[in-house]
Amino acid sequence: MEKFGFVGLPNAGKSSLYNALTGGSALAAPYAFATTDPNVGVARVPDHRLDQLAAMSKSRNVVHASVQFTDIGGLVEGASHGEGLGNRFLANIREVDAIVYVLRAFEDDDVPGSPDPVDQLRVLEIELTLADLDAVEKQASKRIKAARVDKSLAAEAASLENAMAVLAEGTPLYRSTLSEADRALLRPYFLLTNKPVMAIVNIGEDQLDGVDDVIAPVQAEVGEGADVVGVCIQLEAEAAQLPADEREEMLEGLGLGEGALPRFIRTAYHILGLRTFLTTGEKESRAWTFREGSTAPEAAGRIHTDFQRGFIRAETIQWDVLLAAGSWAAARDAGKIRVEGKDYVVQDGDVMDFRFNV
């Protein structure tokens, strides 16, 4: 299950975003540090392909993919040095897969601070960069000394030195020119700015007609380093508390389309390079998440390590081709099922049946 950590200044809308995505009821109050302990919630990934396949197969059980969200308390300047419980908050998101910056763009006299999302982004990036610099400085000297004895550690020590130089200049690692090899060697250190990033710009209801103009400065600031999405979090959080039919009616009436969760998931899957394959039958239809570029045995391993270890072949068909055929048996009779081997690179939307022997 992929994990996302929300980072923002106090009252930027993190807890309301958490509620919008999970349908939860985290405290969202107009004062700093309403959240002192992390809220951790799970949301089902909506997938119309899975729903249609389950209906076709008359599946007794339907299992959607899931993602986990961690909402920490608001950060303030000096968080990397412990201000506002900053170190405690940051520790709660060290092991997430991606960082989500929540940036306020709406005006509110009851919320202190600038409503400029770019200003907020810079504060957050500085704090995360300083926290990473502190972590790297503590590790670099140890690794450099160890590398003098164990030459196999030389590349890792060099990566730490390269990271330290970048962070000391105030540059987050995700925005740096560090090589992919360096960043891969740094992953065991769980550095905050070495993770994929997306930014949610929290807009007001009166800004809905100009979303692109509001988020443009943030996208220009992060460049290609992150994806940026504009969301009216308050409206989305209110909609999330409604029954499904009423929620859809409210979202449509406000011009919010499908809502925050599907848009968030698409962006999150994009930055993490995630794709989905499916399995279907009378017993169960299920969505499985895999990394783009995975081979058939690697995808099989998402179900069980035995599937990967004893992989023989995969019977495969795209979901829409299967639906058009009406059943797996009909698709087989029509010659639509492909037999793929160990070198096959799995595609998003593949429906797969693995053959293995251990």
N, C-alpha and C positions, 0 to 999 in steps of 0.2 A: 504494500500500500504506500503510495507516494505521500510525502508529508510536506506541508507548506506552513511557513511561519510568518505571521503578520507583524510588521514593524511600522510604527508611526509615532508622531508627537501626541501628547495627551489630547483627547477629544477629536482626533482626526477621523474617527469612525471605524476603528478596528473591530470593536465589539459588535457594532451594528452590522458590519460586513460579515463577521462570524455568524451572527444570527440569520442574515440573509442567505448565506450559503448552506448552513446546517439546519435551518428551521429551529434553532435553539433559542435560549432565553438568557444569554449572558447579560450581565448588568451593563447598560450603556447610559452613563450619567454625565451631565454637563460640568464635571469637575475632574481635576487631574487625579490619576491613580485610582480610579474606580475599580480597575482590575489590578489586583496585587498578586494573585496566583494565576497561573496560566489556565485558560479555558481550552480544552482539547475536545474536538468533535469530529465526527465522520459524516461525510456526505456521499450519497449514491450518485454515480456518474450516469446521467440520463443517456440512453442510447436507443433510438427508435428501431435500429436494425435488430437489436436483441429482442425487443418486444414483438416485432413482427415474426421473427424466427420461432419464438416461444409459442406464439399463437398457431403458427403452421404445424409445429411438432406436438401441440397440445401438451406442453411440458408441465409436469407437476410442480416443478421448482424453477424459479428464475433468479439468477444471481448476477446483479450488476457489478461492475468494477466500483471501487470506493477510493476516496482520497481523504486524508486527515488534515485538519487545520489546527494550528496552535496560535491562540491570541494571547499576546503578552501585554503587560502594562505599557503605557506610553513612555517613550524615551524623551529625555531633555538634554540640553547641552551639558556636557560633563558626564554623560551616562557611562562612557568607557572608563571613567575613574570612580564610578559608584554613585554619582549624583542621581537622585530620584529612584534609588534601587536598581540602577542601570545594569550593573554586573549580574545581579540576580536574575533580572529579566532576560538578559542576553544569553545566559547559560541555558535557558529553557528552549532556545531555538538553535543550539549548536548542531544538532543532529538532523535537522529538517533537510529535505532535498532541494528546496528553493525558498528564496526570500520574497515576500510580497510587501512592497512599500505602499502604505496607505497614506495618501496626501490630500489634505483638505483644500478645496478650491472655492467653497461657498462662504459668504459673509454671515457672521453671527456675532452680535454684540456680547452674547453670554460666553463666547469661547475666546480666550486670550490668544494673542499671537497672530502672526501674519497669515492671511488666507492664500498667500502665494505658494503654490505647490512646488515650485522650483526652489524657493528658499528652504522649505521643509525638507526637500530631497537632499539638499546640500548639508543640512544639519545631521540628518540620519546617516548619510554616507561618511561624514567625518567621524561620527561616533563609532560606527562599525569598523571603519578603517583603523582608528586608534586602538580599538579592542583587539583587532587582528595583529597590529604591530606589536602590542604587548605580548600576545601569545607567541608570535614568531620569535621575538627577542629572547624569550625564555627557552625556546627549543633550539635555536640556531647554534649557540655556542656549544651545547651538549653534542649536537650532531656533527659539528665541524671537528670537535675533538675525537669523537668516535670514528669519524671517517679516516682519520690519520692511521688508525689501527686496522679498521675494516674497510678496504677500498670499495666494497660493494655499496657502501653508504655515500660515496662521493657525489653521485648525481642528486640524491635527496638533499644533502648538505648544500649543494650549489643552488638548488631550487629554493631552499629557505633563504639563502643569501640574496637571491634575485628578488624574492617576495619582500624581504625586509627593505631593500632599496626602493621598491615601488611604493610600499605602504608609507615609508618615511617621507615621501613626497606628497602624501595625502591622497593618493590615487587608489580607489578600490581595485582589487585584483580582477574583477569581472570587466573593468574598463581598461585594463592594462594591455600591453603588448606581450605579456608573458606567453610562452609557447604552450600548446596543449600538453606537451610532455611535462613541463614544469608544473602546470596546474594539476595534472593527474598525480604527480608525486606528492603534492600538497594536500590531497583530499583526506588522508588519514588524520590530518590535524584539525579537521572540521572548522576551517576558517570561514567566517560569515560572508566575506566579500568574494570568496572563491566559488560561491554557489550561483546557479542561474537566478535571474532576477526578473520580476515583473512589477509594474507600478499600477495601482488602482487610484485614479484621481476621483475623489469624492465630490461630486457636483451637487448644487442645489436644484430644486425643482424648476426655478426660473432660468436655469442654464441648460435645460434639456435641448433647446433648439440650437445651441451653439457648442455642442460637445467637442467637435473637432478643433475649434479655435481654443478651447480651454486646455485641452491636452497637448496641443502642438508644442508649446514651450518645453514641456517635460520630455516629450519625444526628442526634441532637438538637443536637450541637455544630455540625455543618456545615449543618443545616437543609436547604433545597432546593438548596443550592449544589453538592451532590455525591451520588452514589449510593454506598451502603455494602453490602458483601457479606462474610459470614463464611465462612471456608474453613479447614479443617484442612490446612495446606499440606504438612506432613510426610507425611501419608498419601497425599495427592494426588501428591506427587513420587515416592513409592515405587510407586504404581499406574502412573504414566506410564512406568516402565521395563519394565513387563510387556507381553507380547504382547496384542493387542486382546481376545481371548476371556478371557484370565486377568484382564486389567484390569477388564473389565465385571463379572466374577464377584466380584472383590475390592471394587469400588465398591458393588455391590449388597449384598454381605454386610455391609459396614460402614454401610449406609444412606446412602451419599453420592450416590445417584442417578446422574445422567449424568456427573458429574465436574466439575472446575473449569473446563476450557476452554469448554464450551458456556455455562456461567453467566457466565464472564468476557466472552465475546464478546457475549452479549445485553446485558449492562450497558454494555460499551464502545460498542456500536452505538447504544444509547439516548442516552448522553451526547454522542456526536458527531453524532446525527441521521442515522445511516447506514441505508440500506436495500439490498436486493439484487434485481436483475432477472437473468433467466436466458436463455441461448440454448442450443438443442439441435439436434442433427442426427447423421447417421452419422459424420461426421468428428470432431465434438467437441461436448461439452456443457460449458458454462462458467457460473460465477457471476460477476457484475459488481457491484461496490459503487458506490452513488451517494448523493448527499445528498438527504434528504427534501425534497420540493417541486420536484425537478428536472423539467424538461419533456422530452418525447421527444427533441428534438435534443440536449439536454445529456447525456442518458443515452447516446445514440448516440456522442457525443464521448468517452465512457469507452472505447469500443472503438477508435476512430480519429478523429482530427480531421477527416478527409475525410468521415466519416459525418455529422458535425455540420454541416460547411460546406455539403455538398450534399444535406442532408436533404430527402426528398420526403414520406415517410409511414412509419408503423410498423404492421406487422401484429402484433396483441397478443392474448394469451389468458392467463388465470390458470393457474398450474401444475397445480392439481388438476382444473380443467376439461379441460385437455389430457390429463392422465393418464386421466381417465374416458373420453375419446373414443378413446384408444388410439394415436393418431398425429396428426401435423400435418395430413396429407391427410384423415383421417376427420373431424377437427375443422372443417376448411374446408368439407367436403361437408355437414356438419351446420349450417353457418352460425354456428359458435362463434367464429371468428376475427374480431376487430374491426379496422377500419382507423382509425388515429388520426393526427391531424395535429400541427402544430407546437405547439399550445397544450395538448396532452395532458400531464397531470401523472402521471408514472410511479408505479405502486404496487408495494409490496413483493410479490415473488412473481410479477410479470408475466414471461411468456415472450415474447420480442420478436424480430421479424425486420425489419430496417431496409431501406428502399429509399432510395437516394441517387444523385446524379449530380454529378460534378465535372469 
